[in-house]
Amino acid sequence: MFLLLFFVLLIQFLTYWIFEPLTSFLEYFLEIRLFPIIALIGLIFLFSAKNIEQN
């Protein structure tokens, strides 16, 4: 039981250690620099004529 708990905690720690800097960087980059571009692309995609069903 303790061996299983040790392996689970080890996997969680390694996953956090590997992916936390990447996610932190992407969160900062996308939040501050790319949000207007992403919002504009989303609005264009949402209101584009291709998405409106034509009868």
mmCIF entry with sequence, helices, sheets and N, C-alpha, C, O atoms, coordinates in Angstrom:
data_MODEL
# 
_entry.id   MODEL 
# 
_entity.id                         1 
_entity.type                       polymer 
_entity.pdbx_number_of_molecules   1 
# 
_entity_poly.entity_id                      1 
_entity_poly.type                           'polypeptide(L)' 
_entity_poly.nstd_linkage                   no 
_entity_poly.nstd_monomer                   no 
_entity_poly.pdbx_seq_one_letter_code       MFLLLFFVLLIQFLTYWIFEPLTSFLEYFLEIRLFPIIALIGLIFLFSAKNIEQN 
_entity_poly.pdbx_seq_one_letter_code_can   MFLLLFFVLLIQFLTYWIFEPLTSFLEYFLEIRLFPIIALIGLIFLFSAKNIEQN 
_entity_poly.pdbx_strand_id                 A 
# 
loop_
_entity_poly_seq.entity_id 
_entity_poly_seq.num 
_entity_poly_seq.mon_id 
_entity_poly_seq.hetero 
1 1  MET n 
1 2  PHE n 
1 3  LEU n 
1 4  LEU n 
1 5  LEU n 
1 6  PHE n 
1 7  PHE n 
1 8  VAL n 
1 9  LEU n 
1 10 LEU n 
1 11 ILE n 
1 12 GLN n 
1 13 PHE n 
1 14 LEU n 
1 15 THR n 
1 16 TYR n 
1 17 TRP n 
1 18 ILE n 
1 19 PHE n 
1 20 GLU n 
1 21 PRO n 
1 22 LEU n 
1 23 THR n 
1 24 SER n 
1 25 PHE n 
1 26 LEU n 
1 27 GLU n 
1 28 TYR n 
1 29 PHE n 
1 30 LEU n 
1 31 GLU n 
1 32 ILE n 
1 33 ARG n 
1 34 LEU n 
1 35 PHE n 
1 36 PRO n 
1 37 ILE n 
1 38 ILE n 
1 39 ALA n 
1 40 LEU n 
1 41 ILE n 
1 42 GLY n 
1 43 LEU n 
1 44 ILE n 
1 45 PHE n 
1 46 LEU n 
1 47 PHE n 
1 48 SER n 
1 49 ALA n 
1 50 LYS n 
1 51 ASN n 
1 52 ILE n 
1 53 GLU n 
1 54 GLN n 
1 55 ASN n 
# 
_struct_asym.id          A 
_struct_asym.entity_id   1 
# 
loop_
_struct_conf.conf_type_id 
_struct_conf.id 
_struct_conf.pdbx_PDB_helix_id 
_struct_conf.beg_label_comp_id 
_struct_conf.beg_label_asym_id 
_struct_conf.beg_label_seq_id 
_struct_conf.pdbx_beg_PDB_ins_code 
_struct_conf.end_label_comp_id 
_struct_conf.end_label_asym_id 
_struct_conf.end_label_seq_id 
_struct_conf.pdbx_end_PDB_ins_code 
_struct_conf.beg_auth_comp_id 
_struct_conf.beg_auth_asym_id 
_struct_conf.beg_auth_seq_id 
_struct_conf.end_auth_comp_id 
_struct_conf.end_auth_asym_id 
_struct_conf.end_auth_seq_id 
_struct_conf.pdbx_PDB_helix_class 
_struct_conf.details 
_struct_conf.pdbx_PDB_helix_length 
HELX_P HELX_P1 AA1 PHE A 2  ? ILE A 32 ? PHE A 2  ILE A 32 1 ? 31 
HELX_P HELX_P2 AA2 PHE A 35 ? LEU A 46 ? PHE A 35 LEU A 46 1 ? 12 
HELX_P HELX_P3 AA3 ALA A 49 ? ASN A 51 ? ALA A 49 ASN A 51 5 ? 3  
# 
_struct_conf_type.id          HELX_P 
_struct_conf_type.criteria    ? 
_struct_conf_type.reference   ? 
# 
loop_
_atom_site.group_PDB 
_atom_site.id 
_atom_site.type_symbol 
_atom_site.label_atom_id 
_atom_site.label_alt_id 
_atom_site.label_comp_id 
_atom_site.label_asym_id 
_atom_site.label_entity_id 
_atom_site.label_seq_id 
_atom_site.pdbx_PDB_ins_code 
_atom_site.Cartn_x 
_atom_site.Cartn_y 
_atom_site.Cartn_z 
_atom_site.occupancy 
_atom_site.B_iso_or_equiv 
_atom_site.pdbx_formal_charge 
_atom_site.auth_seq_id 
_atom_site.auth_comp_id 
_atom_site.auth_asym_id 
_atom_site.auth_atom_id 
_atom_site.pdbx_PDB_model_num 
ATOM 1   N N  . MET A 1 1  ? 0.831   -1.196 0.000   1.00 0.00 ? 1  MET A N  1 
ATOM 2   C CA . MET A 1 1  ? 0.000   0.000  0.000   1.00 0.00 ? 1  MET A CA 1 
ATOM 3   C C  . MET A 1 1  ? 0.874   1.257  0.000   1.00 0.00 ? 1  MET A C  1 
ATOM 4   O O  . MET A 1 1  ? 0.648   2.189  -0.771  1.00 0.00 ? 1  MET A O  1 
ATOM 5   N N  . PHE A 1 2  ? 1.872   1.258  0.880   1.00 0.00 ? 2  PHE A N  1 
ATOM 6   C CA . PHE A 1 2  ? 2.762   2.413  0.933   1.00 0.00 ? 2  PHE A CA 1 
ATOM 7   C C  . PHE A 1 2  ? 3.617   2.524  -0.328  1.00 0.00 ? 2  PHE A C  1 
ATOM 8   O O  . PHE A 1 2  ? 3.961   3.625  -0.757  1.00 0.00 ? 2  PHE A O  1 
ATOM 9   N N  . LEU A 1 3  ? 3.953   1.392  -0.912  1.00 0.00 ? 3  LEU A N  1 
ATOM 10  C CA . LEU A 1 3  ? 4.717   1.402  -2.156  1.00 0.00 ? 3  LEU A CA 1 
ATOM 11  C C  . LEU A 1 3  ? 3.885   2.015  -3.286  1.00 0.00 ? 3  LEU A C  1 
ATOM 12  O O  . LEU A 1 3  ? 4.399   2.798  -4.085  1.00 0.00 ? 3  LEU A O  1 
ATOM 13  N N  . LEU A 1 4  ? 2.619   1.661  -3.347  1.00 0.00 ? 4  LEU A N  1 
ATOM 14  C CA . LEU A 1 4  ? 1.733   2.238  -4.351  1.00 0.00 ? 4  LEU A CA 1 
ATOM 15  C C  . LEU A 1 4  ? 1.581   3.744  -4.127  1.00 0.00 ? 4  LEU A C  1 
ATOM 16  O O  . LEU A 1 4  ? 1.630   4.519  -5.082  1.00 0.00 ? 4  LEU A O  1 
ATOM 17  N N  . LEU A 1 5  ? 1.399   4.156  -2.892  1.00 0.00 ? 5  LEU A N  1 
ATOM 18  C CA . LEU A 1 5  ? 1.283   5.575  -2.573  1.00 0.00 ? 5  LEU A CA 1 
ATOM 19  C C  . LEU A 1 5  ? 2.566   6.317  -2.933  1.00 0.00 ? 5  LEU A C  1 
ATOM 20  O O  . LEU A 1 5  ? 2.518   7.437  -3.440  1.00 0.00 ? 5  LEU A O  1 
ATOM 21  N N  . PHE A 1 6  ? 3.713   5.692  -2.670  1.00 0.00 ? 6  PHE A N  1 
ATOM 22  C CA . PHE A 1 6  ? 4.992   6.297  -3.020  1.00 0.00 ? 6  PHE A CA 1 
ATOM 23  C C  . PHE A 1 6  ? 5.104   6.509  -4.528  1.00 0.00 ? 6  PHE A C  1 
ATOM 24  O O  . PHE A 1 6  ? 5.540   7.572  -4.970  1.00 0.00 ? 6  PHE A O  1 
ATOM 25  N N  . PHE A 1 7  ? 4.717   5.515  -5.319  1.00 0.00 ? 7  PHE A N  1 
ATOM 26  C CA . PHE A 1 7  ? 4.803   5.649  -6.770  1.00 0.00 ? 7  PHE A CA 1 
ATOM 27  C C  . PHE A 1 7  ? 3.839   6.708  -7.298  1.00 0.00 ? 7  PHE A C  1 
ATOM 28  O O  . PHE A 1 7  ? 4.187   7.452  -8.215  1.00 0.00 ? 7  PHE A O  1 
ATOM 29  N N  . VAL A 1 8  ? 2.651   6.785  -6.741  1.00 0.00 ? 8  VAL A N  1 
ATOM 30  C CA . VAL A 1 8  ? 1.689   7.799  -7.171  1.00 0.00 ? 8  VAL A CA 1 
ATOM 31  C C  . VAL A 1 8  ? 2.220   9.194  -6.856  1.00 0.00 ? 8  VAL A C  1 
ATOM 32  O O  . VAL A 1 8  ? 2.152   10.087 -7.700  1.00 0.00 ? 8  VAL A O  1 
ATOM 33  N N  . LEU A 1 9  ? 2.741   9.384  -5.664  1.00 0.00 ? 9  LEU A N  1 
ATOM 34  C CA . LEU A 1 9  ? 3.293   10.682 -5.294  1.00 0.00 ? 9  LEU A CA 1 
ATOM 35  C C  . LEU A 1 9  ? 4.519   11.032 -6.132  1.00 0.00 ? 9  LEU A C  1 
ATOM 36  O O  . LEU A 1 9  ? 4.714   12.195 -6.483  1.00 0.00 ? 9  LEU A O  1 
ATOM 37  N N  . LEU A 1 10 ? 5.336   10.051 -6.452  1.00 0.00 ? 10 LEU A N  1 
ATOM 38  C CA . LEU A 1 10 ? 6.504   10.274 -7.295  1.00 0.00 ? 10 LEU A CA 1 
ATOM 39  C C  . LEU A 1 10 ? 6.091   10.693 -8.707  1.00 0.00 ? 10 LEU A C  1 
ATOM 40  O O  . LEU A 1 10 ? 6.680   11.607 -9.284  1.00 0.00 ? 10 LEU A O  1 
ATOM 41  N N  . ILE A 1 11 ? 5.089   10.028 -9.254  1.00 0.00 ? 11 ILE A N  1 
ATOM 42  C CA . ILE A 1 11 ? 4.609   10.383 -10.589 1.00 0.00 ? 11 ILE A CA 1 
ATOM 43  C C  . ILE A 1 11 ? 4.008   11.782 -10.589 1.00 0.00 ? 11 ILE A C  1 
ATOM 44  O O  . ILE A 1 11 ? 4.239   12.553 -11.521 1.00 0.00 ? 11 ILE A O  1 
ATOM 45  N N  . GLN A 1 12 ? 3.241   12.121 -9.556  1.00 0.00 ? 12 GLN A N  1 
ATOM 46  C CA . GLN A 1 12 ? 2.664   13.461 -9.477  1.00 0.00 ? 12 GLN A CA 1 
ATOM 47  C C  . GLN A 1 12 ? 3.745   14.522 -9.349  1.00 0.00 ? 12 GLN A C  1 
ATOM 48  O O  . GLN A 1 12 ? 3.654   15.575 -9.980  1.00 0.00 ? 12 GLN A O  1 
ATOM 49  N N  . PHE A 1 13 ? 4.763   14.264 -8.546  1.00 0.00 ? 13 PHE A N  1 
ATOM 50  C CA . PHE A 1 13 ? 5.847   15.225 -8.375  1.00 0.00 ? 13 PHE A CA 1 
ATOM 51  C C  . PHE A 1 13 ? 6.609   15.428 -9.678  1.00 0.00 ? 13 PHE A C  1 
ATOM 52  O O  . PHE A 1 13 ? 6.901   16.563 -10.054 1.00 0.00 ? 13 PHE A O  1 
ATOM 53  N N  . LEU A 1 14 ? 6.933   14.342 -10.370 1.00 0.00 ? 14 LEU A N  1 
ATOM 54  C CA . LEU A 1 14 ? 7.676   14.460 -11.622 1.00 0.00 ? 14 LEU A CA 1 
ATOM 55  C C  . LEU A 1 14 ? 6.845   15.155 -12.702 1.00 0.00 ? 14 LEU A C  1 
ATOM 56  O O  . LEU A 1 14 ? 7.376   15.946 -13.482 1.00 0.00 ? 14 LEU A O  1 
ATOM 57  N N  . THR A 1 15 ? 5.550   14.864 -12.748 1.00 0.00 ? 15 THR A N  1 
ATOM 58  C CA . THR A 1 15 ? 4.690   15.532 -13.711 1.00 0.00 ? 15 THR A CA 1 
ATOM 59  C C  . THR A 1 15 ? 4.640   17.025 -13.428 1.00 0.00 ? 15 THR A C  1 
ATOM 60  O O  . THR A 1 15 ? 4.723   17.832 -14.354 1.00 0.00 ? 15 THR A O  1 
ATOM 61  N N  . TYR A 1 16 ? 4.505   17.399 -12.172 1.00 0.00 ? 16 TYR A N  1 
ATOM 62  C CA . TYR A 1 16 ? 4.488   18.819 -11.810 1.00 0.00 ? 16 TYR A CA 1 
ATOM 63  C C  . TYR A 1 16 ? 5.832   19.467 -12.142 1.00 0.00 ? 16 TYR A C  1 
ATOM 64  O O  . TYR A 1 16 ? 5.870   20.579 -12.668 1.00 0.00 ? 16 TYR A O  1 
ATOM 65  N N  . TRP A 1 17 ? 6.910   18.790 -11.843 1.00 0.00 ? 17 TRP A N  1 
ATOM 66  C CA . TRP A 1 17 ? 8.244   19.339 -12.051 1.00 0.00 ? 17 TRP A CA 1 
ATOM 67  C C  . TRP A 1 17 ? 8.546   19.545 -13.535 1.00 0.00 ? 17 TRP A C  1 
ATOM 68  O O  . TRP A 1 17 ? 9.229   20.497 -13.912 1.00 0.00 ? 17 TRP A O  1 
ATOM 69  N N  . ILE A 1 18 ? 8.029   18.641 -14.372 1.00 0.00 ? 18 ILE A N  1 
ATOM 70  C CA . ILE A 1 18 ? 8.296   18.729 -15.810 1.00 0.00 ? 18 ILE A CA 1 
ATOM 71  C C  . ILE A 1 18 ? 7.379   19.756 -16.475 1.00 0.00 ? 18 ILE A C  1 
ATOM 72  O O  . ILE A 1 18 ? 7.847   20.568 -17.273 1.00 0.00 ? 18 ILE A O  1 
ATOM 73  N N  . PHE A 1 19 ? 6.089   19.736 -16.163 1.00 0.00 ? 19 PHE A N  1 
ATOM 74  C CA . PHE A 1 19 ? 5.127   20.534 -16.919 1.00 0.00 ? 19 PHE A CA 1 
ATOM 75  C C  . PHE A 1 19 ? 4.801   21.885 -16.300 1.00 0.00 ? 19 PHE A C  1 
ATOM 76  O O  . PHE A 1 19 ? 4.239   22.735 -16.990 1.00 0.00 ? 19 PHE A O  1 
ATOM 77  N N  . GLU A 1 20 ? 5.122   22.123 -15.051 1.00 0.00 ? 20 GLU A N  1 
ATOM 78  C CA . GLU A 1 20 ? 4.755   23.389 -14.410 1.00 0.00 ? 20 GLU A CA 1 
ATOM 79  C C  . GLU A 1 20 ? 5.440   24.593 -15.042 1.00 0.00 ? 20 GLU A C  1 
ATOM 80  O O  . GLU A 1 20 ? 4.761   25.596 -15.257 1.00 0.00 ? 20 GLU A O  1 
ATOM 81  N N  . PRO A 1 21 ? 6.741   24.572 -15.357 1.00 0.00 ? 21 PRO A N  1 
ATOM 82  C CA . PRO A 1 21 ? 7.330   25.746 -16.021 1.00 0.00 ? 21 PRO A CA 1 
ATOM 83  C C  . PRO A 1 21 ? 6.715   26.019 -17.398 1.00 0.00 ? 21 PRO A C  1 
ATOM 84  O O  . PRO A 1 21 ? 6.512   27.175 -17.770 1.00 0.00 ? 21 PRO A O  1 
ATOM 85  N N  . LEU A 1 22 ? 6.423   24.967 -18.144 1.00 0.00 ? 22 LEU A N  1 
ATOM 86  C CA . LEU A 1 22 ? 5.822   25.132 -19.468 1.00 0.00 ? 22 LEU A CA 1 
ATOM 87  C C  . LEU A 1 22 ? 4.426   25.737 -19.361 1.00 0.00 ? 22 LEU A C  1 
ATOM 88  O O  . LEU A 1 22 ? 4.094   26.660 -20.104 1.00 0.00 ? 22 LEU A O  1 
ATOM 89  N N  . THR A 1 23 ? 3.616   25.232 -18.454 1.00 0.00 ? 23 THR A N  1 
ATOM 90  C CA . THR A 1 23 ? 2.267   25.765 -18.322 1.00 0.00 ? 23 THR A CA 1 
ATOM 91  C C  . THR A 1 23 ? 2.286   27.177 -17.767 1.00 0.00 ? 23 THR A C  1 
ATOM 92  O O  . THR A 1 23 ? 1.457   28.002 -18.152 1.00 0.00 ? 23 THR A O  1 
ATOM 93  N N  . SER A 1 24 ? 3.207   27.467 -16.879 1.00 0.00 ? 24 SER A N  1 
ATOM 94  C CA . SER A 1 24 ? 3.305   28.826 -16.340 1.00 0.00 ? 24 SER A CA 1 
ATOM 95  C C  . SER A 1 24 ? 3.681   29.809 -17.446 1.00 0.00 ? 24 SER A C  1 
ATOM 96  O O  . SER A 1 24 ? 3.097   30.889 -17.538 1.00 0.00 ? 24 SER A O  1 
ATOM 97  N N  . PHE A 1 25 ? 4.645   29.446 -18.280 1.00 0.00 ? 25 PHE A N  1 
ATOM 98  C CA . PHE A 1 25 ? 5.056   30.309 -19.384 1.00 0.00 ? 25 PHE A CA 1 
ATOM 99  C C  . PHE A 1 25 ? 3.925   30.501 -20.383 1.00 0.00 ? 25 PHE A C  1 
ATOM 100 O O  . PHE A 1 25 ? 3.664   31.622 -20.818 1.00 0.00 ? 25 PHE A O  1 
ATOM 101 N N  . LEU A 1 26 ? 3.250   29.414 -20.750 1.00 0.00 ? 26 LEU A N  1 
ATOM 102 C CA . LEU A 1 26 ? 2.161   29.524 -21.721 1.00 0.00 ? 26 LEU A CA 1 
ATOM 103 C C  . LEU A 1 26 ? 1.003   30.330 -21.164 1.00 0.00 ? 26 LEU A C  1 
ATOM 104 O O  . LEU A 1 26 ? 0.372   31.094 -21.895 1.00 0.00 ? 26 LEU A O  1 
ATOM 105 N N  . GLU A 1 27 ? 0.714   30.170 -19.879 1.00 0.00 ? 27 GLU A N  1 
ATOM 106 C CA . GLU A 1 27 ? -0.364  30.944 -19.273 1.00 0.00 ? 27 GLU A CA 1 
ATOM 107 C C  . GLU A 1 27 ? -0.040  32.435 -19.314 1.00 0.00 ? 27 GLU A C  1 
ATOM 108 O O  . GLU A 1 27 ? -0.904  33.243 -19.653 1.00 0.00 ? 27 GLU A O  1 
ATOM 109 N N  . TYR A 1 28 ? 1.179   32.805 -18.977 1.00 0.00 ? 28 TYR A N  1 
ATOM 110 C CA . TYR A 1 28 ? 1.577   34.215 -19.009 1.00 0.00 ? 28 TYR A CA 1 
ATOM 111 C C  . TYR A 1 28 ? 1.559   34.746 -20.441 1.00 0.00 ? 28 TYR A C  1 
ATOM 112 O O  . TYR A 1 28 ? 1.058   35.842 -20.692 1.00 0.00 ? 28 TYR A O  1 
ATOM 113 N N  . PHE A 1 29 ? 2.101   33.978 -21.371 1.00 0.00 ? 29 PHE A N  1 
ATOM 114 C CA . PHE A 1 29 ? 2.214   34.422 -22.764 1.00 0.00 ? 29 PHE A CA 1 
ATOM 115 C C  . PHE A 1 29 ? 0.844   34.578 -23.403 1.00 0.00 ? 29 PHE A C  1 
ATOM 116 O O  . PHE A 1 29 ? 0.574   35.584 -24.060 1.00 0.00 ? 29 PHE A O  1 
ATOM 117 N N  . LEU A 1 30 ? -0.023  33.585 -23.215 1.00 0.00 ? 30 LEU A N  1 
ATOM 118 C CA . LEU A 1 30 ? -1.343  33.651 -23.835 1.00 0.00 ? 30 LEU A CA 1 
ATOM 119 C C  . LEU A 1 30 ? -2.230  34.685 -23.173 1.00 0.00 ? 30 LEU A C  1 
ATOM 120 O O  . LEU A 1 30 ? -3.030  35.338 -23.843 1.00 0.00 ? 30 LEU A O  1 
ATOM 121 N N  . GLU A 1 31 ? -2.099  34.842 -21.868 1.00 0.00 ? 31 GLU A N  1 
ATOM 122 C CA . GLU A 1 31 ? -2.982  35.758 -21.147 1.00 0.00 ? 31 GLU A CA 1 
ATOM 123 C C  . GLU A 1 31 ? -2.684  37.204 -21.517 1.00 0.00 ? 31 GLU A C  1 
ATOM 124 O O  . GLU A 1 31 ? -3.610  37.989 -21.718 1.00 0.00 ? 31 GLU A O  1 
ATOM 125 N N  . ILE A 1 32 ? -1.439  37.562 -21.609 1.00 0.00 ? 32 ILE A N  1 
ATOM 126 C CA . ILE A 1 32 ? -1.094  38.967 -21.767 1.00 0.00 ? 32 ILE A CA 1 
ATOM 127 C C  . ILE A 1 32 ? -0.908  39.344 -23.232 1.00 0.00 ? 32 ILE A C  1 
ATOM 128 O O  . ILE A 1 32 ? -1.414  40.379 -23.664 1.00 0.00 ? 32 ILE A O  1 
ATOM 129 N N  . ARG A 1 33 ? -0.209  38.544 -23.992 1.00 0.00 ? 33 ARG A N  1 
ATOM 130 C CA . ARG A 1 33 ? 0.181   38.980 -25.323 1.00 0.00 ? 33 ARG A CA 1 
ATOM 131 C C  . ARG A 1 33 ? -0.780  38.545 -26.414 1.00 0.00 ? 33 ARG A C  1 
ATOM 132 O O  . ARG A 1 33 ? -1.037  39.306 -27.347 1.00 0.00 ? 33 ARG A O  1 
ATOM 133 N N  . LEU A 1 34 ? -1.310  37.347 -26.316 1.00 0.00 ? 34 LEU A N  1 
ATOM 134 C CA . LEU A 1 34 ? -2.086  36.821 -27.431 1.00 0.00 ? 34 LEU A CA 1 
ATOM 135 C C  . LEU A 1 34 ? -3.587  36.881 -27.216 1.00 0.00 ? 34 LEU A C  1 
ATOM 136 O O  . LEU A 1 34 ? -4.336  36.486 -28.110 1.00 0.00 ? 34 LEU A O  1 
ATOM 137 N N  . PHE A 1 35 ? -4.063  37.360 -26.067 1.00 0.00 ? 35 PHE A N  1 
ATOM 138 C CA . PHE A 1 35 ? -5.498  37.352 -25.825 1.00 0.00 ? 35 PHE A CA 1 
ATOM 139 C C  . PHE A 1 35 ? -6.278  38.174 -26.844 1.00 0.00 ? 35 PHE A C  1 
ATOM 140 O O  . PHE A 1 35 ? -7.313  37.699 -27.311 1.00 0.00 ? 35 PHE A O  1 
ATOM 141 N N  . PRO A 1 36 ? -5.843  39.390 -27.223 1.00 0.00 ? 36 PRO A N  1 
ATOM 142 C CA . PRO A 1 36 ? -6.622  40.119 -28.244 1.00 0.00 ? 36 PRO A CA 1 
ATOM 143 C C  . PRO A 1 36 ? -6.675  39.399 -29.581 1.00 0.00 ? 36 PRO A C  1 
ATOM 144 O O  . PRO A 1 36 ? -7.708  39.417 -30.250 1.00 0.00 ? 36 PRO A O  1 
ATOM 145 N N  . ILE A 1 37 ? -5.593  38.774 -29.975 1.00 0.00 ? 37 ILE A N  1 
ATOM 146 C CA . ILE A 1 37 ? -5.571  38.047 -31.245 1.00 0.00 ? 37 ILE A CA 1 
ATOM 147 C C  . ILE A 1 37 ? -6.487  36.829 -31.176 1.00 0.00 ? 37 ILE A C  1 
ATOM 148 O O  . ILE A 1 37 ? -7.245  36.564 -32.108 1.00 0.00 ? 37 ILE A O  1 
ATOM 149 N N  . ILE A 1 38 ? -6.414  36.090 -30.069 1.00 0.00 ? 38 ILE A N  1 
ATOM 150 C CA . ILE A 1 38 ? -7.264  34.909 -29.917 1.00 0.00 ? 38 ILE A CA 1 
ATOM 151 C C  . ILE A 1 38 ? -8.731  35.312 -29.869 1.00 0.00 ? 38 ILE A C  1 
ATOM 152 O O  . ILE A 1 38 ? -9.578  34.643 -30.462 1.00 0.00 ? 38 ILE A O  1 
ATOM 153 N N  . ALA A 1 39 ? -9.042  36.409 -29.161 1.00 0.00 ? 39 ALA A N  1 
ATOM 154 C CA . ALA A 1 39 ? -10.424 36.872 -29.092 1.00 0.00 ? 39 ALA A CA 1 
ATOM 155 C C  . ALA A 1 39 ? -10.915 37.309 -30.459 1.00 0.00 ? 39 ALA A C  1 
ATOM 156 O O  . ALA A 1 39 ? -12.057 37.021 -30.819 1.00 0.00 ? 39 ALA A O  1 
ATOM 157 N N  . LEU A 1 40 ? -10.095 37.990 -31.222 1.00 0.00 ? 40 LEU A N  1 
ATOM 158 C CA . LEU A 1 40 ? -10.485 38.435 -32.560 1.00 0.00 ? 40 LEU A CA 1 
ATOM 159 C C  . LEU A 1 40 ? -10.717 37.249 -33.479 1.00 0.00 ? 40 LEU A C  1 
ATOM 160 O O  . LEU A 1 40 ? -11.705 37.231 -34.212 1.00 0.00 ? 40 LEU A O  1 
ATOM 161 N N  . ILE A 1 41 ? -9.842  36.265 -33.461 1.00 0.00 ? 41 ILE A N  1 
ATOM 162 C CA . ILE A 1 41 ? -10.025 35.067 -34.281 1.00 0.00 ? 41 ILE A CA 1 
ATOM 163 C C  . ILE A 1 41 ? -11.285 34.324 -33.867 1.00 0.00 ? 41 ILE A C  1 
ATOM 164 O O  . ILE A 1 41 ? -12.024 33.823 -34.715 1.00 0.00 ? 41 ILE A O  1 
ATOM 165 N N  . GLY A 1 42 ? -11.531 34.254 -32.557 1.00 0.00 ? 42 GLY A N  1 
ATOM 166 C CA . GLY A 1 42 ? -12.751 33.595 -32.079 1.00 0.00 ? 42 GLY A CA 1 
ATOM 167 C C  . GLY A 1 42 ? -14.003 34.305 -32.539 1.00 0.00 ? 42 GLY A C  1 
ATOM 168 O O  . GLY A 1 42 ? -14.968 33.652 -32.939 1.00 0.00 ? 42 GLY A O  1 
ATOM 169 N N  . LEU A 1 43 ? -14.014 35.639 -32.492 1.00 0.00 ? 43 LEU A N  1 
ATOM 170 C CA . LEU A 1 43 ? -15.181 36.380 -32.950 1.00 0.00 ? 43 LEU A CA 1 
ATOM 171 C C  . LEU A 1 43 ? -15.382 36.246 -34.460 1.00 0.00 ? 43 LEU A C  1 
ATOM 172 O O  . LEU A 1 43 ? -16.513 36.108 -34.926 1.00 0.00 ? 43 LEU A O  1 
ATOM 173 N N  . ILE A 1 44 ? -14.296 36.286 -35.218 1.00 0.00 ? 44 ILE A N  1 
ATOM 174 C CA . ILE A 1 44 ? -14.404 36.109 -36.667 1.00 0.00 ? 44 ILE A CA 1 
ATOM 175 C C  . ILE A 1 44 ? -14.950 34.720 -36.990 1.00 0.00 ? 44 ILE A C  1 
ATOM 176 O O  . ILE A 1 44 ? -15.811 34.572 -37.857 1.00 0.00 ? 44 ILE A O  1 
ATOM 177 N N  . PHE A 1 45 ? -14.448 33.707 -36.291 1.00 0.00 ? 45 PHE A N  1 
ATOM 178 C CA . PHE A 1 45 ? -14.929 32.348 -36.519 1.00 0.00 ? 45 PHE A CA 1 
ATOM 179 C C  . PHE A 1 45 ? -16.396 32.215 -36.109 1.00 0.00 ? 45 PHE A C  1 
ATOM 180 O O  . PHE A 1 45 ? -17.172 31.535 -36.780 1.00 0.00 ? 45 PHE A O  1 
ATOM 181 N N  . LEU A 1 46 ? -16.767 32.856 -35.022 1.00 0.00 ? 46 LEU A N  1 
ATOM 182 C CA . LEU A 1 46 ? -18.135 32.753 -34.527 1.00 0.00 ? 46 LEU A CA 1 
ATOM 183 C C  . LEU A 1 46 ? -19.135 33.402 -35.472 1.00 0.00 ? 46 LEU A C  1 
ATOM 184 O O  . LEU A 1 46 ? -20.216 32.858 -35.700 1.00 0.00 ? 46 LEU A O  1 
ATOM 185 N N  . PHE A 1 47 ? -18.786 34.557 -36.022 1.00 0.00 ? 47 PHE A N  1 
ATOM 186 C CA . PHE A 1 47 ? -19.718 35.297 -36.857 1.00 0.00 ? 47 PHE A CA 1 
ATOM 187 C C  . PHE A 1 47 ? -19.433 35.169 -38.352 1.00 0.00 ? 47 PHE A C  1 
ATOM 188 O O  . PHE A 1 47 ? -19.954 35.949 -39.150 1.00 0.00 ? 47 PHE A O  1 
ATOM 189 N N  . SER A 1 48 ? -18.624 34.210 -38.729 1.00 0.00 ? 48 SER A N  1 
ATOM 190 C CA . SER A 1 48 ? -18.328 34.068 -40.150 1.00 0.00 ? 48 SER A CA 1 
ATOM 191 C C  . SER A 1 48 ? -19.518 33.457 -40.886 1.00 0.00 ? 48 SER A C  1 
ATOM 192 O O  . SER A 1 48 ? -20.355 32.778 -40.290 1.00 0.00 ? 48 SER A O  1 
ATOM 193 N N  . ALA A 1 49 ? -19.576 33.706 -42.165 1.00 0.00 ? 49 ALA A N  1 
ATOM 194 C CA . ALA A 1 49 ? -20.702 33.219 -42.970 1.00 0.00 ? 49 ALA A CA 1 
ATOM 195 C C  . ALA A 1 49 ? -20.642 31.712 -43.166 1.00 0.00 ? 49 ALA A C  1 
ATOM 196 O O  . ALA A 1 49 ? -21.667 31.096 -43.461 1.00 0.00 ? 49 ALA A O  1 
ATOM 197 N N  . LYS A 1 50 ? -19.476 31.103 -43.012 1.00 0.00 ? 50 LYS A N  1 
ATOM 198 C CA . LYS A 1 50 ? -19.350 29.660 -43.202 1.00 0.00 ? 50 LYS A CA 1 
ATOM 199 C C  . LYS A 1 50 ? -20.098 28.890 -42.124 1.00 0.00 ? 50 LYS A C  1 
ATOM 200 O O  . LYS A 1 50 ? -20.579 27.784 -42.371 1.00 0.00 ? 50 LYS A O  1 
ATOM 201 N N  . ASN A 1 51 ? -20.198 29.462 -40.936 1.00 0.00 ? 51 ASN A N  1 
ATOM 202 C CA . ASN A 1 51 ? -20.816 28.739 -39.831 1.00 0.00 ? 51 ASN A CA 1 
ATOM 203 C C  . ASN A 1 51 ? -22.341 28.847 -39.831 1.00 0.00 ? 51 ASN A C  1 
ATOM 204 O O  . ASN A 1 51 ? -23.013 28.085 -39.135 1.00 0.00 ? 51 ASN A O  1 
ATOM 205 N N  . ILE A 1 52 ? -22.885 29.768 -40.593 1.00 0.00 ? 52 ILE A N  1 
ATOM 206 C CA . ILE A 1 52 ? -24.336 29.934 -40.638 1.00 0.00 ? 52 ILE A CA 1 
ATOM 207 C C  . ILE A 1 52 ? -24.910 28.926 -41.628 1.00 0.00 ? 52 ILE A C  1 
ATOM 208 O O  . ILE A 1 52 ? -24.495 28.868 -42.786 1.00 0.00 ? 52 ILE A O  1 
ATOM 209 N N  . GLU A 1 53 ? -25.853 28.149 -41.164 1.00 0.00 ? 53 GLU A N  1 
ATOM 210 C CA . GLU A 1 53 ? -26.447 27.145 -42.058 1.00 0.00 ? 53 GLU A CA 1 
ATOM 211 C C  . GLU A 1 53 ? -27.314 27.848 -43.090 1.00 0.00 ? 53 GLU A C  1 
ATOM 212 O O  . GLU A 1 53 ? -28.166 28.675 -42.769 1.00 0.00 ? 53 GLU A O  1 
ATOM 213 N N  . GLN A 1 54 ? -27.067 27.490 -44.325 1.00 0.00 ? 54 GLN A N  1 
ATOM 214 C CA . GLN A 1 54 ? -27.815 28.107 -45.420 1.00 0.00 ? 54 GLN A CA 1 
ATOM 215 C C  . GLN A 1 54 ? -28.795 27.067 -45.971 1.00 0.00 ? 54 GLN A C  1 
ATOM 216 O O  . GLN A 1 54 ? -28.418 25.928 -46.248 1.00 0.00 ? 54 GLN A O  1 
ATOM 217 N N  . ASN A 1 55 ? -30.054 27.477 -46.125 1.00 0.00 ? 55 ASN A N  1 
ATOM 218 C CA . ASN A 1 55 ? -31.089 26.536 -46.626 1.00 0.00 ? 55 ASN A CA 1 
ATOM 219 C C  . ASN A 1 55 ? -31.135 26.557 -48.127 1.00 0.00 ? 55 ASN A C  1 
ATOM 220 O O  . ASN A 1 55 ? -31.934 25.840 -48.730 1.00 0.00 ? 55 ASN A O  1 
# 
